[in-house]
Amino acid sequence: MEERVRFTLGAALVACALVGTAFLLGRRGAVENGAARDSIELSVRTEPAGLPVTLDGRPIESGPIRVALAGASGELAARWKCRSAVRRIDRSDALGEVVLVLDPVEVEIPAGPSLPGASISWNERPAVPSPASIRLDLCQENRIEASARGHRSQRVVLPAGSTPLQARSALIGMELSRLRSGRILLPEAPASVALLVDGRQVRRRGGSVTVEEGRHEVRALAERIGIDVRTEVDVPPNGEVLAELAFPAVASVEVQAFPSNCKVYVKPSGGTGWRYMDDTPATLRLVAGVYRVRVRFDADGTEQEREVRLAPGQNLPLRFARGGGR
């Protein structure tokens, strides 16, 4: 009887041990299965290849990685200069490959119109014949300008960070339209004053001149008198604009010398460089102001000089005499 009791108790202890072991093994398997469900394995690469990659802001090594999905955002990111690519991981990425693609930083693009004599420049570089293949750093602002004689120039500004597609789309559309003409109405200029448009003499008095639309310089020049005034006008297409020039007042003075036939030189007071004007008796026409007047007597080469303030209109004569008399 006693032996049977001991056997029964032993069997019960063995059964309890087996049940406990099975319970622990089952619990461990459940935990491991749960951990497997809460993480995935995948690989990551970049285009261009070899760029550093972060997971939730922390750098990761190349090759397969295991990502715990619980308690993390699971955000993969790669950055290169002004480019970035971001991808959030989900369960569908398990055992797969995530590719982070970044746009190129530099591109080489054919640009510019195909017009005879057209040119293209970019980022302050010297202009080259158009069309041309231009290389751009898209992480910076790029300014591209195309021009051709008789056509309206066109400028394209690519903001920093533009994509290659945006750059190509903008530059492919560069076309130049032909300029139309307009007229500049010229003012009535004083005698001996030449009128010039863009450096080219057009006439000595008023009137009008036909030019291409756009900005032009109008200049009135009479070096002997001292007149040099200019202005800029914007000529509308098929329209006209008045060039307003403020002509300075002109003074006149007669220079006499005894004996006569002496050479007369003039320079602005405080200025440099004497200018030969005429032989005496001479009538000088100058912009009103203060001048130094010099007379050189031919007989002995002596000179006399004085400062004079010339008022607009006719002034009293200037008289010089060898030996200092006036």
Residue, then its C-alpha position, 0 to 999 in steps of 0.5 A: m500500500e505504501e509503495r503504491v502511494r509513493f508511486t502515485l506521488g512520483a507520477a504526479l510530480v513528473a506530470c507537473a514537471l512536464v506540464g510546466t516545461a510545456f507551458l514555459l516552452g509555449r510561452r517562449g515560442a509565443v514571445e519569439n513569434g510576437a517579436a518576429r511579428d513586430s520587426i522586419e528585415l530589409s535592405v536599403r540602397t541609394e541612387p546615386a549609390g553610396l550616400p549615407v542613410t539614416l533611420d529615424g535620424r540615426p545613421i545605419e550601416s549598409g547591408p540588410i537591416r532589421v527594423a522594429l516596427a513598434g515604438a518607432s516611426g520607421e523613417l528612412a532618409a538620405r540627403w546629398k547637398c540640396r537633395s533629399a529622399v524620405r521613405r516610411i517603412d511598412r510591413s510590405d517592405a519585409l525581405g525586400e529592398v528600399v531604394l532612395v532616389l535623389d535628383p542629380v545636383e548637376v545637369e548638362i542641358p542643350a539650351g538657346p534658340s537656333l537663330p542666326g547670330a544668336s548667343i546665350s550666356w549663363n551666370e555672368r559667363p561670356a556669351v557663346p553662340s546659341p544653341a549650346s550645351i550648358r552645365l548647371d549646378l541646380c543647388q544654386e540659382n541659375r540665370i540664363e539669357a539668350s539674345a539676337r540682334g533685332h530680337r527681344s532678349q529672354r532671361v530664365v531664372l532657375p531657383a536654387g533647388s530646381t529639378p532637372l525636369q524643371a530646368r529642361s522644361a524652362l530652357i527648352g521654351m526659350e524663344l526670341s520674338r522679333l523687335r518692333s520699331g518706334r520713334i524718338l522725338l528729338p529736341e531742338a538743339p542749339a547751333s553746333v550741337a550734335l545729337l547722337v542716339d546710341g553713340r551714332q550721330v543722327r542730326r544736328r537739330g531736332g526732328s525724329v529718328t526710327v529705332e527698335e523698341g526698347r531702351h536707348e541713349v540720346r546724347a547732345l554733344a558740342e565739345r568746343i562749347g562744353i555741352d555734353v548732356r544725355t538721357e535714356v528713353d524707353v521706346p514703345p513698339n509702334g509708338e514714340v517718345l520724347a527725349e528730354l535734354a536739359f541744355p545748359a545756358v551758353a555764354s558768349v565773350e569776345v577776346q581781344a589782344f594787342p598786338s593781335n593774332c594771338k592764340v587763345y586757350v581756355k580751361p574750366s577753373g580748377g580743371t586740367g588741360w588747356r584747349y586751343m580755341d582761336d586766334t584773336p580777335a576771337t568770339l568764344r561760345l562756352v557753357a556759362g561758368v568760371y574759366r581760365v583764359r590764356v593768351r599767348f603772344d606770337a611775337d615773343g611767346t609770352e603769355q597772360e592768363r586770368e580767371v573770368r566768370l561768364a554769365p549766360g548771353q553776351n559778356l563784356p570783352l576780355r582785353f589783353a595787351r603785351g606788357g600787362g595792359r588791359 
